[in-house]
């Protein structure tokens, strides 16, 4: 008898077709009413879940008696109660590595966009304001040769740093829980405490996972350590930065500007950030390219399929639950 897979976010027809080769697949349909109600109704039958964006823990999964694995189409897994998964013996998988370069591209585009004020000046030009040669009021900042600070030198952080070092001749600083000696040699990167990095860098890129230790890692105190000419870029998770403190710093000129792909609350439909010309705001698109999303989907399917067929998944977040 085939096991049952339940999608907890919209998946593509190609994903559904791949899954249907091995499993019974349940796809909640918005045309049939409330998605959450459909999900909850189907949950007791599910051996596996696949998707992204839904918080899953004790309250949501108590009725999922048959559940063996949750395959997240994401790198981050802060939406999932890992302690509860471990208690239940539910495997959790994610999709690391495949989005590294695309997310780094996006991070560096935020650096460039903030420094050269591209979105702001695009809107200004389209509004018909370009009547003469631009003057100092519309000047941006150079990127080449400026100091790039990476907070969290994991795979994505290292990919951003390579773009800065080899593409723009930027000195690289980084902070984190451990030294990365290979990257220090490759990039000439220098390790700093977080406070030192904030004080020295012209561009500060946040690339740490969300945890109790990193929640509001950047708040009023940290923002005041930065140069008034510096930019803060967040491509990690929104709650890593105290959004209210950031808005205050932008309004006061404590820092020059910010580029954000993530927010404390998503989707972000209304915010003081929207009224600030020195805030570049994107709708969480770090991995949003056709190529990367397809690779993530296939990786998630591979992980789910392996787990439900009794094979150890490639990307097992909680290996202690695996009994295979």
Backbone as CSV, one residue per row, in Angstrom:
resi,resn,N_x,N_y,N_z,CA_x,CA_y,CA_z,C_x,C_y,C_z
1,UNK,0.838,-1.196,0.000,0.000,0.000,0.000,0.876,1.250,0.000
2,UNK,0.526,2.209,-0.846,1.286,3.447,-0.916,1.080,4.289,0.337
3,UNK,2.152,4.953,0.764,2.030,5.920,1.844,1.466,7.232,1.305
4,UNK,1.002,8.075,2.225,0.329,9.314,1.840,1.194,10.519,2.154
5,UNK,1.294,11.413,1.175,2.023,12.669,1.318,1.026,13.819,1.247
6,UNK,1.148,14.746,2.178,0.291,15.929,2.232,1.148,17.169,2.041
7,UNK,0.780,18.008,1.082,1.499,19.263,0.871,0.942,20.322,1.812
8,UNK,1.831,21.058,2.498,1.346,22.119,3.385,1.603,23.513,2.825
9,UNK,2.015,23.586,1.579,2.010,24.838,0.822,1.834,24.440,-0.640
10,UNK,1.631,25.413,-1.498,1.384,25.085,-2.895,2.642,24.481,-3.527
11,UNK,2.467,23.396,-4.234,3.580,22.797,-4.954,3.231,22.765,-6.441
12,UNK,4.237,22.673,-7.270,4.039,22.744,-8.706,3.462,21.429,-9.233
13,UNK,2.822,21.482,-10.395,2.347,20.228,-11.001,3.465,19.208,-11.213
14,UNK,4.658,19.701,-11.553,5.781,18.775,-11.756,6.150,18.068,-10.454
15,UNK,6.130,18.809,-9.328,6.409,18.189,-8.041,5.351,17.138,-7.717
16,UNK,4.094,17.504,-7.929,3.004,16.571,-7.641,3.139,15.305,-8.483
17,UNK,3.493,15.470,-9.748,3.639,14.315,-10.635,4.756,13.390,-10.165
18,UNK,5.878,13.971,-9.727,6.979,13.145,-9.219,6.552,12.368,-7.979
19,UNK,5.861,13.046,-7.085,5.444,12.403,-5.842,4.429,11.290,-6.093
20,UNK,3.552,11.507,-7.070,2.493,10.536,-7.338,3.028,9.224,-7.912
21,UNK,4.276,9.209,-8.335,4.869,7.965,-8.811,5.028,6.948,-7.678
22,UNK,5.184,7.454,-6.438,5.440,6.560,-5.303,4.400,6.645,-4.190
23,UNK,3.624,7.735,-4.156,2.771,7.975,-2.992,1.378,8.452,-3.410
24,UNK,0.444,8.301,-2.489,-0.822,9.012,-2.596,-0.568,10.456,-2.184
25,UNK,-0.984,11.407,-2.977,-0.645,12.812,-2.733,-1.926,13.621,-2.523
26,UNK,-1.959,14.363,-1.434,-3.095,15.235,-1.126,-2.630,16.676,-1.270
27,UNK,-3.340,17.420,-2.107,-2.982,18.811,-2.381,-4.146,19.712,-1.989
28,UNK,-4.081,20.400,-0.846,-5.141,21.359,-0.516,-5.316,22.365,-1.642
29,UNK,-6.572,22.680,-1.938,-6.907,23.529,-3.078,-7.690,24.743,-2.599
30,UNK,-7.191,25.961,-2.822,-7.913,27.151,-2.349,-9.305,27.287,-2.948
31,UNK,-9.534,26.677,-4.104,-10.860,26.750,-4.717,-11.892,25.922,-3.958
32,UNK,-11.398,25.038,-3.087,-12.297,24.162,-2.326,-12.544,24.657,-0.910
33,UNK,-12.097,25.876,-0.611,-12.343,26.442,0.714,-11.067,26.674,1.494
34,UNK,-11.209,26.772,2.795,-10.105,27.134,3.677,-8.972,26.103,3.609
35,UNK,-7.777,26.578,3.289,-6.620,25.694,3.140,-6.277,25.005,4.453
36,UNK,-6.281,25.764,5.546,-5.925,25.179,6.844,-6.909,24.093,7.251
37,UNK,-8.178,24.300,6.962,-9.179,23.280,7.291,-8.935,22.014,6.486
38,UNK,-8.604,22.170,5.204,-8.305,21.003,4.369,-7.064,20.277,4.879
39,UNK,-6.054,21.056,5.274,-4.817,20.475,5.798,-5.105,19.663,7.058
40,UNK,-5.849,20.262,7.979,-6.138,19.585,9.246,-6.977,18.325,9.033
41,UNK,-7.878,18.359,8.071,-8.718,17.198,7.795,-7.890,16.035,7.243
42,UNK,-6.913,16.358,6.399,-6.104,15.318,5.773,-4.947,14.848,6.645
43,UNK,-4.583,15.607,7.651,-3.379,15.347,8.433,-3.313,13.951,9.052
44,UNK,-4.410,13.405,9.598,-4.301,12.074,10.212,-3.872,10.968,9.244
45,UNK,-4.056,11.182,7.937,-3.694,10.171,6.949,-2.248,10.289,6.477
46,UNK,-1.587,11.395,6.804,-0.292,11.712,6.203,0.869,10.975,6.879
47,UNK,1.680,10.331,6.039,2.950,9.772,6.494,4.089,10.776,6.296
48,UNK,3.904,11.672,5.334,4.912,12.685,5.047,4.272,14.004,4.704
49,UNK,4.937,15.095,5.079,4.503,16.443,4.733,5.598,17.109,3.905
50,UNK,5.198,17.937,2.944,6.167,18.687,2.148,5.631,20.084,1.900
51,UNK,6.519,21.077,2.003,6.108,22.455,1.765,7.038,23.427,2.458
52,UNK,6.539,24.648,2.638,7.329,25.698,3.267,6.383,26.751,3.831
53,UNK,6.804,27.388,4.927,6.099,28.571,5.405,5.092,28.349,6.511
54,UNK,4.738,27.119,6.839,3.743,26.868,7.877,4.432,26.478,9.179
55,UNK,4.022,27.082,10.274,4.552,26.694,11.582,4.002,25.321,11.948
56,UNK,4.892,24.441,12.339,4.491,23.085,12.673,5.137,22.679,13.988
57,UNK,4.276,22.313,14.940,4.739,21.866,16.237,3.655,21.053,16.913
58,UNK,3.689,20.994,18.230,2.755,20.154,18.984,1.297,20.488,18.665
59,UNK,0.946,21.755,18.702,-0.449,22.149,18.505,-0.950,21.775,17.122
60,UNK,-0.080,21.857,16.124,-0.499,21.600,14.751,-0.449,20.117,14.374
61,UNK,0.363,19.325,15.072,0.637,17.965,14.609,0.170,16.862,15.548
62,UNK,-0.520,17.216,16.611,-0.938,16.171,17.555,-1.828,15.127,16.889
63,UNK,-2.586,15.551,15.874,-3.469,14.612,15.195,-2.800,13.812,14.094
64,UNK,-1.508,14.041,13.880,-0.795,13.372,12.779,-0.146,12.091,13.292
65,UNK,-0.961,11.097,13.602,-0.464,9.879,14.255,0.479,9.074,13.369
66,UNK,0.340,9.188,12.041,1.148,8.381,11.137,2.396,9.107,10.628
67,UNK,2.578,10.330,11.052,3.614,11.174,10.448,5.023,10.650,10.729
68,UNK,5.809,10.520,9.654,7.187,10.046,9.751,8.207,11.130,9.407
69,UNK,7.868,12.021,8.476,8.855,12.985,8.001,8.176,14.266,7.548
70,UNK,8.842,15.393,7.800,8.463,16.695,7.251,9.615,17.158,6.372
71,UNK,9.342,17.357,5.090,10.356,17.801,4.140,10.110,19.262,3.812
72,UNK,10.968,20.124,4.323,10.812,21.561,4.129,11.555,22.010,2.875
73,UNK,10.862,22.787,2.048,11.483,23.321,0.832,12.157,24.646,1.198
74,UNK,13.156,24.557,2.050,13.847,25.741,2.569,15.142,25.303,3.222
75,UNK,16.002,26.276,3.480,17.194,26.002,4.284,16.878,26.181,5.763
76,UNK,16.293,27.344,6.103,15.946,27.615,7.488,14.834,26.708,7.980
77,UNK,14.859,26.369,9.267,13.822,25.502,9.810,13.307,26.040,11.154
78,UNK,13.342,27.372,11.311,12.868,27.958,12.552,11.348,27.906,12.687
79,UNK,10.627,27.558,11.628,9.171,27.403,11.717,8.762,26.093,12.380
80,UNK,9.707,25.199,12.613,9.386,23.870,13.105,9.898,23.685,14.530
81,UNK,9.057,23.078,15.367,9.417,22.815,16.761,10.281,21.547,16.790
82,UNK,11.571,21.753,16.709,12.484,20.614,16.582,12.444,19.716,17.815
83,UNK,12.270,20.302,18.997,12.179,19.485,20.208,10.988,18.530,20.130
84,UNK,9.867,19.046,19.623,8.681,18.188,19.488,8.912,17.109,18.434
85,UNK,9.527,17.475,17.326,9.832,16.486,16.301,10.691,15.366,16.891
86,UNK,11.692,15.742,17.664,12.577,14.744,18.267,11.823,13.867,19.257
87,UNK,10.948,14.483,20.020,10.128,13.731,20.981,9.270,12.693,20.272
88,UNK,8.726,13.063,19.144,7.845,12.170,18.382,8.621,11.229,17.460
89,UNK,9.901,11.492,17.236,10.658,10.699,16.290,10.346,11.034,14.844
90,UNK,9.925,12.278,14.598,9.602,12.737,13.249,10.867,13.318,12.617
91,UNK,11.226,12.811,11.463,12.402,13.325,10.759,12.067,14.673,10.125
92,UNK,13.032,15.582,10.167,12.904,16.878,9.503,14.042,17.016,8.507
93,UNK,13.701,17.373,7.265,14.730,17.607,6.261,14.576,19.012,5.690
94,UNK,15.679,19.531,5.147,15.670,20.856,4.522,16.435,20.792,3.202
95,UNK,16.690,21.959,2.611,17.336,21.978,1.284,18.538,22.921,1.288
96,UNK,19.610,22.575,1.988,20.779,23.449,2.018,21.543,23.441,0.703
97,UNK,22.444,24.365,0.577,23.420,24.423,-0.531,22.833,24.884,-1.859
98,UNK,21.667,24.355,-2.248,21.175,24.648,-3.601,20.819,26.118,-3.798
99,UNK,20.556,26.826,-2.717,20.192,28.245,-2.872,21.323,29.202,-2.501
100,UNK,22.494,28.665,-2.206,23.598,29.506,-1.731,23.936,30.632,-2.696
101,UNK,24.186,30.281,-3.945,24.654,31.290,-4.898,23.557,32.285,-5.253
102,UNK,22.323,31.820,-5.401,21.227,32.738,-5.720,20.985,33.730,-4.587
103,UNK,21.053,33.249,-3.354,20.848,34.142,-2.215,21.998,35.127,-2.089
104,UNK,23.203,34.667,-2.371,24.353,35.578,-2.351,24.229,36.641,-3.443
105,UNK,23.753,36.230,-4.628,23.494,37.216,-5.688,22.544,38.299,-5.189
106,UNK,21.475,37.854,-4.539,20.468,38.803,-4.051,21.069,39.713,-2.982
107,UNK,21.868,39.123,-2.087,22.509,39.935,-1.050,23.394,41.006,-1.640
108,UNK,24.149,40.633,-2.673,25.035,41.636,-3.256,24.248,42.658,-4.072
109,UNK,23.115,42.251,-4.634,22.286,43.238,-5.335,21.728,44.265,-4.359
110,UNK,21.456,43.848,-3.121,21.015,44.806,-2.097,22.141,45.770,-1.737
111,UNK,23.362,45.254,-1.657,24.512,46.140,-1.418,24.589,47.194,-2.518
112,UNK,24.545,46.745,-3.752,24.651,47.665,-4.883,23.469,48.624,-4.941
113,UNK,22.274,48.076,-4.713,21.079,48.910,-4.792,21.056,50.000,-3.737
114,UNK,21.468,49.647,-2.523,21.532,50.653,-1.451,22.588,51.709,-1.754
115,UNK,23.765,51.247,-2.130,24.873,52.182,-2.324,24.601,53.154,-3.466
116,UNK,24.055,52.653,-4.562,23.840,53.492,-5.735,22.400,54.004,-5.849
117,UNK,21.582,53.685,-4.851,20.214,54.221,-4.731,19.369,53.902,-5.971
118,UNK,19.516,52.701,-6.486,18.911,52.384,-7.775,17.384,52.407,-7.752
119,UNK,16.760,51.798,-6.753,15.300,51.793,-6.709,14.757,53.201,-6.504
120,UNK,15.392,53.938,-5.606,14.958,55.309,-5.324,15.059,56.190,-6.572
121,UNK,16.181,56.084,-7.275,16.381,56.949,-8.439,15.623,56.456,-9.664
122,UNK,15.312,55.181,-9.715,14.425,54.677,-10.760,13.043,55.319,-10.614
123,UNK,12.509,55.304,-9.394,11.198,55.914,-9.155,11.242,57.418,-9.421
124,UNK,12.325,58.065,-9.031,12.489,59.513,-9.237,12.514,59.841,-10.731
125,UNK,13.213,59.015,-11.496,13.290,59.237,-12.941,11.930,59.017,-13.602
126,UNK,11.257,57.938,-13.245,9.956,57.639,-13.842,8.890,58.664,-13.478
127,UNK,9.093,59.358,-12.359,8.151,60.406,-11.954,8.362,61.706,-12.723
128,UNK,9.341,61.716,-13.632,9.575,62.899,-14.447,10.431,63.956,-13.799
129,UNK,11.197,63.569,-12.788,11.988,64.561,-12.048,13.360,64.837,-12.658
130,UNK,13.751,64.059,-13.659,15.077,64.241,-14.254,15.005,65.367,-15.293
131,UNK,15.262,66.568,-14.824,15.185,67.750,-15.674,16.559,68.334,-15.988
132,UNK,17.558,67.895,-15.246,18.919,68.387,-15.444,19.890,67.348,-14.897
133,UNK,21.174,67.566,-15.133,22.184,66.651,-14.619,22.059,66.537,-13.106
134,UNK,22.116,65.313,-12.587,21.954,65.130,-11.147,23.133,65.734,-10.393
135,UNK,22.830,66.205,-9.189,23.849,66.812,-8.343,24.058,66.016,-7.074
136,UNK,24.761,66.558,-6.112,25.110,65.847,-4.886,23.920,65.272,-4.125
137,UNK,22.751,65.882,-4.246,21.582,65.382,-3.510,21.198,63.969,-3.940
138,UNK,21.657,63.563,-5.126,21.302,62.237,-5.626,22.523,61.324,-5.798
139,UNK,23.646,61.743,-5.279,24.837,60.906,-5.367,24.684,59.671,-4.475
140,UNK,25.300,58.581,-4.908,25.345,57.380,-4.099,26.711,57.203,-3.471
141,UNK,27.014,55.964,-3.108,28.295,55.625,-2.475,28.993,54.564,-3.308
142,UNK,30.317,54.616,-3.343,31.087,53.557,-3.992,30.936,52.242,-3.220
143,UNK,31.061,51.149,-3.947,31.110,49.822,-3.334,32.527,49.272,-3.401
144,UNK,33.184,49.419,-4.555,34.524,48.859,-4.719,35.481,49.442,-3.677
145,UNK,36.273,48.576,-3.086,37.281,49.009,-2.126,36.765,49.263,-0.733
146,UNK,35.453,49.245,-0.536,34.896,49.465,0.805,34.965,48.177,1.620
147,UNK,34.862,48.308,2.924,34.988,47.159,3.820,33.649,46.447,3.971
148,UNK,33.677,45.144,3.709,32.482,44.307,3.779,32.541,43.456,5.041
149,UNK,31.530,43.573,5.874,31.449,42.795,7.106,30.369,41.742,7.008
150,UNK,30.731,40.494,7.249,29.801,39.377,7.166,29.518,38.867,8.582
151,UNK,28.273,38.953,9.001,27.876,38.435,10.312,27.295,37.036,10.095
152,UNK,28.136,36.018,10.295,27.738,34.642,10.044,28.375,34.118,8.773
153,UNK,29.607,33.628,8.859,30.348,33.216,7.672,30.093,31.745,7.362
154,UNK,28.826,31.427,7.084,28.491,30.107,6.577,28.625,30.091,5.066
155,UNK,27.924,29.162,4.414,28.048,29.036,2.962,27.603,30.294,2.235
156,UNK,26.460,30.847,2.638,25.948,32.041,1.963,26.833,33.238,2.276
157,UNK,27.221,33.382,3.531,28.103,34.484,3.899,29.403,34.445,3.128
158,UNK,29.978,33.249,2.981,31.224,33.108,2.226,31.015,33.450,0.758
159,UNK,29.854,33.093,0.202,29.570,33.400,-1.200,29.429,34.901,-1.416
160,UNK,28.815,35.599,-0.466,28.740,37.066,-0.552,30.148,37.655,-0.457
161,UNK,30.937,37.122,0.460,32.290,37.635,0.658,33.146,37.451,-0.595
162,UNK,32.999,36.329,-1.271,33.764,36.111,-2.512,33.398,37.149,-3.564
163,UNK,32.129,37.464,-3.678,31.709,38.476,-4.639,32.348,39.819,-4.313
164,UNK,32.380,40.147,-3.023,32.978,41.414,-2.626,34.486,41.439,-2.807
165,UNK,35.147,40.365,-2.416,36.611,40.342,-2.459,37.139,40.287,-3.888
166,UNK,36.605,39.361,-4.683,37.166,39.141,-6.012,36.512,40.010,-7.081
167,UNK,35.285,40.452,-6.837,34.611,41.289,-7.819,34.784,42.773,-7.584
168,UNK,34.961,43.171,-6.313,34.975,44.595,-5.978,36.151,44.990,-5.093
169,UNK,37.107,44.070,-4.930,38.331,44.370,-4.173,38.020,44.910,-2.782
170,UNK,37.056,44.293,-2.120,36.646,44.747,-0.789,37.395,43.982,0.298
171,UNK,37.986,44.653,1.259,38.492,43.958,2.443,37.335,43.272,3.176
172,UNK,37.560,42.063,3.682,36.491,41.263,4.288,36.737,41.102,5.786
173,UNK,35.732,41.452,6.565,35.700,41.162,7.990,34.560,40.179,8.238
174,UNK,34.700,39.357,9.278,33.580,38.478,9.607,33.544,38.220,11.103
175,UNK,32.353,37.926,11.602,32.173,37.526,12.998,31.361,36.250,13.023
176,UNK,31.447,35.527,14.119,30.714,34.268,14.238,31.179,33.499,15.442
177,UNK,30.699,32.267,15.544,31.025,31.441,16.705,32.394,30.783,16.607
178,UNK,32.964,30.747,15.406,34.256,30.081,15.245,35.050,30.726,14.122
179,UNK,36.351,30.538,14.167,37.239,31.042,13.119,37.119,30.157,11.879
180,UNK,37.232,30.763,10.712,37.204,30.045,9.434,38.566,30.240,8.777
181,UNK,39.529,29.427,9.174,40.907,29.655,8.740,41.085,29.477,7.230
182,UNK,40.341,28.537,6.647,40.456,28.342,5.197,39.952,29.575,4.450
183,UNK,38.859,30.151,4.923,38.322,31.345,4.278,39.209,32.561,4.546
184,UNK,39.831,32.597,5.707,40.769,33.688,5.982,41.907,33.667,4.960
185,UNK,42.365,32.459,4.653,43.445,32.342,3.674,42.957,32.660,2.262
186,UNK,41.793,32.127,1.888,41.257,32.327,0.540,40.914,33.785,0.267
187,UNK,40.294,34.439,1.243,39.729,35.771,1.026,40.514,36.888,1.698
188,UNK,41.538,36.516,2.467,42.199,37.529,3.276,41.281,38.078,4.344
189,UNK,40.275,37.297,4.719,39.270,37.743,5.685,39.866,37.831,7.085
190,UNK,39.380,38.793,7.850,39.854,38.985,9.214,38.700,38.808,10.195
191,UNK,38.964,38.017,11.231,37.942,37.759,12.250,37.829,38.951,13.198
192,UNK,36.611,39.305,13.532,36.339,40.387,14.474,35.214,39.970,15.414
193,UNK,35.189,40.564,16.591,33.988,40.456,17.412,32.873,41.202,16.692
194,UNK,31.637,40.933,17.050,30.522,41.614,16.397,30.642,43.123,16.571
195,UNK,30.977,43.583,17.763,31.087,45.025,18.002,32.173,45.644,17.124
196,UNK,33.306,44.963,17.017,34.394,45.490,16.182,33.988,45.548,14.715
197,UNK,33.330,44.484,14.255,32.895,44.447,12.858,31.930,45.590,12.561
198,UNK,30.967,45.792,13.443,29.982,46.863,13.223,30.648,48.225,13.150
199,UNK,31.675,48.415,13.942,32.345,49.714,13.971,33.213,49.968,12.744
200,UNK,33.700,48.895,12.108,34.664,49.040,11.013,34.070,48.911,9.615
201,UNK,33.001,48.159,9.464,32.510,47.812,8.126,31.698,48.946,7.504
202,UNK,31.810,49.053,6.186,30.977,49.987,5.426,29.656,49.341,5.013
203,UNK,29.688,48.024,4.822,28.485,47.246,4.523,28.458,46.067,5.476
204,UNK,27.394,45.932,6.233,27.236,44.839,7.180,26.139,43.921,6.650
205,UNK,26.495,42.665,6.363,25.544,41.708,5.809,25.236,40.655,6.878
206,UNK,23.946,40.521,7.199,23.510,39.577,8.224,23.136,38.271,7.547
207,UNK,23.809,37.164,7.946,23.565,35.858,7.323,23.572,34.758,8.391
208,UNK,23.019,35.039,9.569,22.983,34.029,10.635,21.614,33.363,10.678
209,UNK,21.543,32.115,11.126,20.230,31.489,11.320,19.516,32.114,12.514
210,UNK,18.200,32.030,12.526,17.424,32.539,13.650,17.419,31.515,14.777
211,UNK,17.768,31.982,15.972,17.737,31.152,17.169,17.503,32.081,18.356
212,UNK,17.390,31.509,19.532,17.247,32.357,20.729,18.451,33.279,20.878
213,UNK,19.625,32.798,20.478,20.850,33.590,20.622,20.933,34.722,19.607
214,UNK,20.282,34.566,18.445,20.404,35.595,17.399,19.168,36.477,17.275
215,UNK,18.119,36.183,17.991,16.911,37.022,17.918,17.248,38.435,18.416
216,UNK,16.965,39.435,17.594,17.302,40.839,17.874,18.794,41.004,18.183
217,UNK,19.593,40.249,17.436,21.049,40.386,17.549,21.487,41.813,17.242
218,UNK,20.804,42.430,16.280,21.083,43.817,15.910,19.942,44.692,16.412
219,UNK,20.232,45.497,17.418,19.222,46.398,17.982,19.836,47.785,18.118
220,UNK,19.244,48.628,18.941,19.686,50.028,19.025,21.163,50.149,19.364
221,UNK,21.616,49.376,20.344,23.012,49.447,20.758,23.944,49.140,19.593
222,UNK,23.648,48.065,18.876,24.519,47.638,17.779,24.489,48.635,16.624
223,UNK,23.322,49.170,16.316,23.207,50.135,15.222,24.010,51.400,15.514
224,UNK,24.075,51.775,16.783,24.838,52.972,17.154,26.344,52.756,17.030
225,UNK,26.765,51.491,16.985,28.188,51.205,16.789,28.610,51.379,15.336
226,UNK,27.668,51.345,14.422,27.990,51.420,13.003,28.342,52.845,12.583
227,UNK,29.064,52.946,11.479,29.385,54.264,10.919,28.108,54.939,10.406
228,UNK,28.018,56.249,10.505,26.860,56.947,9.921,26.767,56.748,8.403
229,UNK,27.867,56.388,7.788,27.895,56.172,6.337,27.648,54.714,5.946
230,UNK,27.425,53.849,6.923,27.353,52.413,6.668,25.935,51.958,6.320
231,UNK,25.873,50.764,5.707,24.608,50.158,5.307,24.454,48.797,5.978
232,UNK,23.228,48.489,6.378,22.909,47.188,6.966,22.079,46.387,5.973
233,UNK,22.538,45.162,5.659,21.845,44.283,4.719,21.417,43.034,5.472
234,UNK,20.123,42.693,5.411,19.644,41.491,6.092,19.032,40.527,5.091
235,UNK,19.721,39.374,4.899,19.199,38.297,4.060,19.069,37.020,4.889
236,UNK,19.017,37.168,6.210,18.932,36.015,7.109,17.471,35.746,7.456
237,UNK,17.052,36.187,8.613,15.668,36.126,9.058,15.320,37.477,9.679
238,UNK,14.088,37.910,9.502,13.684,39.226,9.970,13.925,39.481,11.446
239,UNK,13.539,38.544,12.344,13.692,38.798,13.779,15.131,38.914,14.272
240,UNK,16.125,38.638,13.418,17.517,38.846,13.821,17.791,40.335,14.025
241,UNK,17.034,41.180,13.354,17.180,42.629,13.480,15.946,43.196,14.182
242,UNK,16.148,44.034,15.163,15.063,44.751,15.839,14.535,45.806,14.871
243,UNK,13.385,45.529,14.263,12.893,46.371,13.175,12.579,47.791,13.639
244,UNK,11.990,47.914,14.816,11.669,49.256,15.335,12.942,50.064,15.550
245,UNK,13.970,49.410,16.072,15.241,50.100,16.290,15.884,50.486,14.964
246,UNK,15.759,49.633,13.967,16.312,49.941,12.652,15.601,51.136,12.035
247,UNK,14.282,51.167,12.111,13.519,52.293,11.562,13.943,53.597,12.240
248,UNK,14.094,53.541,13.550,14.531,54.733,14.283,15.917,55.185,13.827
249,UNK,16.814,54.222,13.619,18.176,54.562,13.184,18.174,55.168,11.783
250,UNK,17.333,54.656,10.909,17.240,55.198,9.548,16.667,56.607,9.560
251,UNK,15.664,56.820,10.380,15.039,58.142,10.465,15.996,59.173,11.060
252,UNK,16.825,58.728,12.009,17.730,59.641,12.696,19.050,59.831,11.957
253,UNK,19.295,59.019,10.930,20.571,59.106,10.233,21.704,58.435,10.977
254,UNK,21.376,57.541,11.895,22.412,56.806,12.626,23.247,55.975,11.656
255,UNK,22.576,55.370,10.656,23.261,54.688,9.554,22.754,55.271,8.241
256,UNK,23.492,55.010,7.166,23.141,55.610,5.871,21.904,54.968,5.250
257,UNK,21.779,53.640,5.386,20.645,52.976,4.756,20.614,51.498,5.050
258,UNK,19.587,50.837,4.524,19.424,49.410,4.742,18.845,48.748,3.499
259,UNK,19.195,47.478,3.313,18.601,46.648,2.276,18.056,45.390,2.930
260,UNK,16.762,45.156,2.785,16.096,44.081,3.507,15.364,43.140,2.555
261,UNK,15.544,41.847,2.786,14.757,40.847,2.083,13.862,40.090,3.054
262,UNK,14.029,40.353,4.357,13.297,39.623,5.395,12.850,40.600,6.477
263,UNK,11.771,40.211,7.197,11.137,41.128,8.142,10.619,40.353,9.345
264,UNK,10.342,41.087,10.412,9.826,40.436,11.617,8.485,39.768,11.350
265,UNK,7.658,40.394,10.513,6.365,39.823,10.145,6.274,39.790,8.629
266,UNK,5.961,38.618,8.089,5.849,38.465,6.641,4.535,37.768,6.292
267,UNK,3.887,38.151,5.180,4.241,39.249,4.274,4.108,40.612,4.957
268,UNK,4.894,41.558,4.504,4.878,42.916,5.038,4.034,43.783,4.109
269,UNK,2.835,44.155,4.581,1.925,44.908,3.719,1.895,46.392,4.038
270,UNK,2.357,46.765,5.213,2.382,48.177,5.592,3.474,48.355,6.642
271,UNK,4.309,49.368,6.468,5.417,49.579,7.396,5.978,50.976,7.212
272,UNK,6.488,51.592,8.275,7.220,52.858,8.127,8.402,52.741,7.184
273,UNK,8.915,51.510,6.985,10.034,51.310,6.058,9.675,51.769,4.652
274,UNK,8.403,51.640,4.287,7.979,51.983,2.933,8.073,53.479,2.649
275,UNK,8.126,54.259,3.706,8.178,55.713,3.540,9.602,56.263,3.613
276,UNK,10.568,55.373,3.813,11.951,55.808,3.988,12.738,55.613,2.696
277,UNK,13.265,56.693,2.103,14.027,56.550,0.857,15.330,55.777,1.036
278,UNK,15.823,55.681,2.270,17.077,54.962,2.519,16.849,53.516,2.951
279,UNK,15.637,52.993,2.688,15.337,51.589,2.942,14.927,50.921,1.638
280,UNK,15.700,49.922,1.226,15.390,49.139,0.035,14.729,47.850,0.509
281,UNK,13.469,47.647,0.134,12.673,46.547,0.673,12.259,45.580,-0.429
282,UNK,12.615,44.314,-0.259,12.258,43.257,-1.201,11.390,42.208,-0.495
283,UNK,10.564,41.477,-1.246,9.589,40.551,-0.645,10.115,39.134,-0.433
284,UNK,11.208,38.985,0.298,11.797,37.691,0.655,12.002,36.835,-0.598
285,UNK,12.912,37.281,-1.450,13.148,36.629,-2.740,14.559,36.063,-2.870
286,UNK,15.218,35.813,-1.736,16.603,35.347,-1.790,16.817,34.154,-2.698
287,UNK,15.899,33.188,-2.643,16.044,31.988,-3.467,15.094,31.986,-4.658
288,UNK,14.450,33.120,-4.904,13.355,33.152,-5.879,13.839,33.340,-7.310
289,UNK,14.532,32.326,-7.812,14.786,32.227,-9.241,14.191,30.904,-9.697
290,UNK,13.831,30.833,-10.962,13.214,29.608,-11.466,14.131,28.413,-11.281
291,UNK,15.418,28.625,-11.543,16.365,27.517,-11.460,16.537,27.028,-10.027
292,UNK,16.672,27.969,-9.098,16.920,27.588,-7.713,15.690,26.959,-7.078
293,UNK,14.514,27.532,-7.342,13.307,26.950,-6.756,13.055,25.538,-7.280
294,UNK,13.374,25.289,-8.536,13.226,23.931,-9.067,14.212,22.982,-8.384
295,UNK,15.443,23.446,-8.192,16.438,22.612,-7.514,16.030,22.325,-6.073
296,UNK,15.475,23.324,-5.386,15.014,23.133,-4.010,13.872,22.124,-3.956
297,UNK,12.933,22.255,-4.901,11.793,21.341,-4.940,12.257,19.904,-5.148
298,UNK,13.169,19.710,-6.084,13.661,18.354,-6.349,14.423,17.785,-5.169
299,UNK,15.186,18.641,-4.490,15.926,18.184,-3.307,14.955,17.781,-2.194
300,UNK,13.889,18.573,-2.020,12.899,18.255,-0.991,12.180,16.947,-1.304
301,UNK,11.850,16.735,-2.569,11.205,15.481,-2.970,12.142,14.309,-2.738
302,UNK,13.408,14.465,-3.102,14.383,13.393,-2.877,14.472,13.035,-1.403
303,UNK,14.497,14.047,-0.535,14.566,13.805,0.906,13.322,13.080,1.406
304,UNK,12.162,13.540,0.968,10.899,12.937,1.405,10.792,11.496,0.923
305,UNK,11.100,11.305,-0.327,11.003,9.969,-0.912,11.929,8.992,-0.177
306,UNK,13.167,9.426,0.065,14.115,8.551,0.762,13.578,8.158,2.135
307,UNK,13.112,9.132,2.894,12.656,8.853,4.253,11.478,7.883,4.267
308,UNK,10.528,8.085,3.367,9.336,7.242,3.371,9.600,5.858,2.789
309,UNK,10.668,5.710,2.034,11.026,4.400,1.497,12.097,3.700,2.336
310,UNK,12.398,4.296,3.493,13.304,3.637,4.427,14.770,3.907,4.225
311,UNK,15.097,4.914,3.407,16.493,5.277,3.181,16.807,6.569,3.933
312,UNK,18.004,6.683,4.437,18.380,7.890,5.172,18.384,9.091,4.217
313,UNK,17.636,10.146,4.524,17.625,11.330,3.654,18.979,12.025,3.644
314,UNK,19.275,12.665,2.544,20.546,13.370,2.403,20.654,14.535,3.382
315,UNK,19.548,15.227,3.601,19.581,16.481,4.377,18.739,16.344,5.636
316,UNK,19.190,15.519,6.547,18.457,15.235,7.775,18.869,16.225,8.862
317,UNK,17.933,17.050,9.286,18.224,18.073,10.297,18.444,17.445,11.666
318,UNK,17.653,16.431,11.999,17.710,15.789,13.325,18.073,14.310,13.197
319,UNK,19.333,14.009,12.915,19.752,12.622,12.663,19.514,11.687,13.835
320,UNK,19.360,12.234,15.046,19.172,11.364,16.209,17.867,10.581,16.163
321,UNK,16.909,11.007,15.332,15.643,10.277,15.271,15.672,9.141,14.259
322,UNK,16.725,9.107,13.420,16.746,8.127,12.323,17.129,6.750,12.843
323,UNK,16.278,5.791,12.568,16.491,4.434,13.070,16.812,3.464,11.941
324,UNK,16.967,3.989,10.722,17.217,3.119,9.581,18.628,2.548,9.562
